[in-house]
Amino acid sequence: MSLSRRSFLKTSIAAGAGLAAASSFGAPMFIPSETLKGEHAPSNRINIGVIGTGRIARDHDMPGVMKYEYAHIIAVCDLDAHRLEDAKKYVINFRKERFGKADEVKTYEHYEELLANPEIDAVIICTPDHWHAKIAIEAVRAGKDVYLEKPTSLTIAEGRLMSNAVNSTGRIFQLGTQQRSTEQFRIASELVRNGRIGTLKEIEVRLPGDPAGGNPTPMPVPQWFNYEKWLGSTPYVPYTEDLVHPQKGYDRPGWLRCEQFGAGMITGWGNHHFDIAHWAMGTEYSGPVEIFGQAEFAHDGLWDVHGEYHTEMKYANGVIVKGMTDSAEKPNGLLFTGTDGWIFVSRGDYQASANDPATHAGSPLQASDPRILKTPLKETDIHLTVSDDHHGNWLEAIRTRTQPISPAEVGHRSCSACLLQHIAMKLGRRLYWDPVLEHFKNDDQANAMLSRSERFPYQIERSL
């Protein structure tokens, strides 16, 4: 919460609770006692701004927080004026239908102006990947708590800056790796950690693919869209609709398939699945020590992220983590293999967005022996944090000032594992990584890929 606003509210309540206040007409004005209690108390209200109001914001993040009455989205921001107006209407209509009333919703083209609003306590960042780290850094420096859509960053260097900024400011940060708040992923991780499949030897991480294609023909920039700023720190290239997002509707955007703005599925879904691999191994604050990767990359059309791929990472504990494109034989999810059996976990039929790639439709939690899943944990076993709602977990962390289930450093480490694989795909050879110093051993070419040049004036401010 904004300390100045919270202090003001608490002082006002202490002075006025149970007393009549004189209105400008001289008549007494009473504050109903029910408005001062529980989650309706002003001190419990959380005012939220949303930066980026496209597909994932509308389908997942905005409704995910607005279902809590004390969480008020009072501002939205987008560089697309049509989407900005849509978002304002969406928020107002949602709250009216659910709670019978709605606050005023301010609109901003520029996120910097939203962050300067002292009434905003927290922000949800749903921009394209290349804006994630920069806006998150500026948000925590502005005193806002943050919910950041995955992946954490475009590069490992950006992710380190972001995690450091969160930790130095003491703000509450939640990465949108909502699989941590899904029961089967927690159960699978607990079972692996407690040795239910014996000594863990290998993890297969299976991700969906992205199609090649896209129309590269330049088009006029729509008058309602600030394309120059949307490109941000990345190089200037001519506008085309397939490079950005649909001019009408909220279908899956083209930027997800362009390396200029992200690494493709290896970070898009990889930040989810490799996060669970780390959770199950207990390596959430570390990373691999060896990485190898191979991938197919499109040479025609606009979309150039990786296609089918295969990677292998070795961790200091000896576990081999294999990344691959999913298939009918190897469906989307994670397969943990140990000396005494295996566990497979997936999302099942869950979709965060209506046009997410197809997921595994079978049982979301399976094992080589049903007893692995049915035998309950003992009190002395390792029990992982329980969360059944990722947005709710973030909101509760804001209210209690405690760590949420997907904090910044954990998110940075899982995203780093994905970006390391992407670098290995590009180089096609084995790499050796120091997870403490966060650099490659004796490999200048690979180390040069830990960051990217940033276009003026959209660089991350590093001097603070």
Residue pairs with C-beta under 8 A, 6 or more apart in sequence:
1 43
1 46
1 121
1 398
2 118
2 119
2 120
2 121
2 143
3 143
4 118
5 118
5 119
5 121
6 43
9 42
9 43
10 43
13 36
13 41
13 42
13 43
16 31
17 31
17 36
18 33
20 28
20 29
20 30
21 28
21 29
21 30
21 31
22 28
22 29
23 29
34 40
35 41
35 42
36 42
38 44
39 68
39 69
39 70
40 69
40 70
44 70
44 399
45 70
45 72
46 70
46 71
46 72
46 121
46 122
46 395
46 398
46 399
47 72
47 74
47 119
47 120
47 121
47 122
48 65
48 71
48 72
48 73
48 74
48 75
48 120
48 121
48 122
48 123
48 124
49 73
49 74
49 75
49 76
49 77
49 108
49 114
49 115
49 117
49 120
49 122
49 123
49 124
49 144
50 57
50 61
50 62
50 73
50 75
50 76
50 77
50 87
50 123
50 124
50 126
51 77
51 78
51 111
51 114
51 123
51 124
51 125
51 126
51 127
51 135
52 77
52 78
52 125
52 126
52 127
52 128
52 131
52 149
53 62
53 76
53 77
53 78
53 83
53 84
53 86
53 87
53 90
53 126
54 78
54 80
54 83
54 126
54 245
54 250
54 253
55 245
55 250
55 251
55 252
55 253
55 353
55 355
56 126
56 149
56 352
56 353
57 87
57 124
57 126
58 86
58 87
58 90
58 250
59 250
59 352
59 353
59 354
60 176
60 352
60 353
61 124
61 126
61 147
61 149
61 176
61 391
62 73
62 87
62 90
62 91
62 94
62 124
63 94
64 389
64 390
64 391
65 71
65 73
65 124
65 147
65 391
65 394
65 395
66 73
66 91
66 94
66 95
66 98
67 98
68 391
68 392
68 395
69 98
69 99
70 395
71 395
72 95
72 103
73 91
73 105
74 103
74 104
74 105
74 106
74 119
74 120
75 105
75 106
75 107
75 108
75 114
75 117
75 120
76 84
76 87
76 88
76 91
76 105
76 106
76 107
76 108
77 84
77 107
77 108
77 109
77 110
77 111
77 113
77 114
78 84
78 87
78 109
79 109
79 225
79 226
79 227
79 229
79 230
80 222
80 224
80 225
80 226
80 245
81 109
81 224
81 225
82 224
82 247
84 107
84 108
84 109
85 107
87 107
88 105
88 107
91 102
91 105
92 102
92 105
93 102
94 102
95 101
95 102
95 103
96 102
106 114
106 117
108 114
109 226
110 229
111 135
111 138
112 138
114 120
114 123
115 123
115 138
115 139
115 142
115 144
116 142
120 144
121 144
121 145
121 398
122 144
122 145
122 146
122 147
122 172
122 398
123 135
123 139
123 144
123 145
123 146
123 147
124 146
124 147
124 149
125 131
125 132
125 135
125 136
125 139
125 146
125 147
125 148
125 149
126 149
127 135
127 149
128 230
128 253
128 255
128 261
128 262
129 151
129 153
129 154
129 261
129 262
129 263
129 267
129 268
130 154
130 232
130 233
130 234
130 260
130 261
130 262
131 232
132 148
132 149
132 151
132 152
132 153
132 154
132 158
132 162
133 152
133 153
133 154
133 158
133 159
133 161
133 162
133 460
134 158
134 232
134 233
134 458
134 460
136 146
136 148
136 162
136 165
136 166
136 173
137 161
137 162
137 165
137 460
137 461
138 461
139 146
139 171
140 146
140 165
140 166
140 169
140 171
140 173
141 165
141 169
141 464
143 169
143 171
144 171
145 171
145 172
145 173
145 394
145 398
146 166
146 171
146 172
146 173
146 174
147 173
147 174
147 176
147 391
147 394
148 173
148 174
148 175
148 176
148 411
149 176
150 175
150 176
150 177
150 267
150 268
150 271
150 272
150 411
150 415
151 262
151 263
151 267
151 268
151 270
151 271
151 415
151 418
152 159
152 162
152 163
152 175
152 271
152 408
152 411
152 412
152 414
152 415
153 159
153 162
153 412
153 415
153 419
154 261
154 262
154 263
154 452
155 419
155 450
155 451
155 452
156 415
156 416
156 419
156 420
156 438
156 450
156 451
157 450
157 451
158 451
158 460
159 411
159 412
159 415
159 416
159 419
160 412
160 438
161 460
161 462
162 408
162 412
163 408
163 409
163 411
163 412
166 173
166 407
166 408
166 409
167 408
167 409
172 394
172 397
172 398
172 401
172 403
172 404
173 404
173 407
173 408
173 411
174 390
174 393
174 394
174 397
174 404
174 405
174 406
174 407
175 271
175 406
175 407
175 408
175 410
175 411
176 390
176 406
177 271
177 272
177 275
177 390
177 406
177 411
177 414
178 272
178 352
178 390
179 185
179 272
179 273
179 275
179 276
179 347
180 186
180 275
180 276
180 279
180 385
180 387
180 390
180 405
180 406
181 387
181 388
181 389
181 390
181 393
181 405
182 347
182 350
183 388
184 345
184 346
184 348
184 364
184 365
185 276
185 279
185 345
186 384
186 385
186 386
186 387
187 345
187 365
187 373
188 276
188 280
188 334
188 336
188 343
188 345
188 365
189 276
189 279
189 280
189 384
190 377
190 381
190 382
190 383
190 384
191 197
191 343
191 367
191 372
191 373
192 200
192 280
192 281
192 336
192 338
192 343
193 280
193 281
193 282
193 382
193 384
194 377
194 381
194 382
195 338
196 340
196 341
196 343
196 372
196 375
197 336
197 337
197 338
197 339
197 340
197 341
197 342
197 343
197 367
197 368
197 372
198 338
198 339
198 340
198 341
199 338
199 339
199 340
200 280
200 281
200 317
200 319
200 336
200 337
200 338
201 318
201 319
201 320
201 337
201 338
201 339
202 319
202 320
202 321
202 322
202 336
202 337
203 277
203 280
203 281
203 319
203 320
203 321
203 322
203 334
203 335
203 336
203 337
204 322
204 324
204 330
204 334
204 335
204 337
205 270
205 273
205 274
205 277
205 321
205 322
205 323
205 324
205 334
206 273
206 324
206 325
206 326
206 327
206 330
206 331
206 332
206 333
206 334
206 335
207 265
207 266
207 269
207 270
207 273
207 323
207 324
207 325
207 326
207 332
208 265
208 269
208 325
208 326
208 332
208 357
208 358
208 359
209 265
209 307
209 308
209 325
209 326
209 357
210 256
210 257
210 264
210 265
210 268
210 303
210 305
210 306
210 307
211 257
211 303
212 298
212 300
212 301
212 303
212 304
212 307
213 298
213 301
213 302
213 303
214 240
214 242
214 243
214 254
214 257
214 258
214 301
214 302
214 303
215 240
215 241
215 242
215 301
215 302
216 240
216 242
216 243
216 301
216 302
217 240
218 238
218 239
218 240
219 238
219 239
219 240
219 241
220 239
221 227
221 239
222 247
225 244
227 239
227 244
228 236
229 458
230 244
231 237
231 455
232 455
232 458
233 452
233 454
233 455
233 458
233 459
233 460
234 260
234 261
234 452
234 455
235 260
235 455
236 455
237 243
237 260
240 302
241 247
241 254
242 254
242 302
242 303
243 254
243 255
243 258
243 302
244 253
244 254
244 255
245 253
245 254
245 255
246 253
251 355
252 353
252 355
254 302
254 303
255 261
255 262
256 262
256 264
256 268
256 305
257 264
257 302
257 303
257 304
257 305
258 302
258 303
258 304
258 305
259 304
259 305
262 268
262 305
263 305
263 306
263 418
263 419
263 422
264 305
264 306
264 422
265 305
265 306
265 325
266 306
266 309
266 323
266 418
266 419
266 421
266 422
266 425
267 415
267 418
267 419
267 422
269 357
270 323
270 417
270 418
270 421
271 411
271 414
271 415
271 418
273 333
273 334
274 321
274 323
274 414
274 417
274 418
275 406
275 410
275 411
275 414
276 334
276 345
277 321
277 334
277 417
278 284
278 286
278 410
278 413
278 414
278 417
279 384
280 334
280 336
281 315
281 317
281 319
283 315
283 317
283 413
284 410
284 413
284 414
285 409
285 410
285 413
286 315
286 316
286 413
286 435
287 315
287 413
287 416
287 417
287 420
287 433
287 435
288 313
288 314
288 315
288 321
288 417
288 420
288 433
288 435
289 314
289 315
289 316
289 432
289 433
289 434
289 435
290 313
290 314
290 430
290 431
290 432
290 433
291 311
291 312
291 313
291 314
291 420
291 421
291 423
291 424
291 430
291 431
291 433
292 311
292 312
292 313
292 424
292 429
292 430
292 431
293 309
293 310
293 311
293 312
293 323
293 421
293 422
293 423
293 424
293 425
293 427
293 428
294 309
294 310
294 311
294 425
294 428
295 306
295 307
295 308
295 309
295 310
295 425
296 306
296 307
296 308
296 309
297 304
297 305
297 306
297 307
298 304
298 307
306 422
306 425
307 325
308 325
309 323
309 324
309 325
309 421
309 425
310 322
310 323
310 324
310 325
311 322
311 323
311 324
311 421
311 424
311 425
312 320
312 321
312 322
312 323
313 320
313 321
313 322
313 323
313 417
313 420
313 421
314 320
314 321
315 321
316 435
321 417
323 421
324 330
326 332
326 333
326 360
331 346
331 360
331 362
332 346
332 347
332 357
332 358
332 359
332 360
333 344
333 345
333 346
333 347
333 360
333 364
334 344
334 345
334 346
335 342
335 343
335 344
336 342
336 343
336 344
336 345
341 367
341 368
341 369
341 372
342 367
342 368
343 365
343 366
343 367
343 368
343 372
343 373
344 365
344 366
344 367
345 364
345 365
345 366
346 359
346 360
346 362
346 364
347 359
347 360
347 364
348 359
348 360
348 361
348 362
348 363
348 364
349 359
349 361
350 359
350 364
351 359
365 373
366 373
367 373
377 383
385 405
387 393
387 405
390 405
390 406
393 404
393 405
394 404
396 402
396 404
397 403
397 404
413 435
416 438
420 431
420 433
423 431
423 446
423 449
423 450
424 430
424 431
426 449
427 445
427 446
427 449
431 440
431 443
431 446
432 440
432 441
432 442
432 443
433 439
433 440
433 441
434 440
434 441
438 450
439 447
439 450
440 446
440 447
440 450
454 460
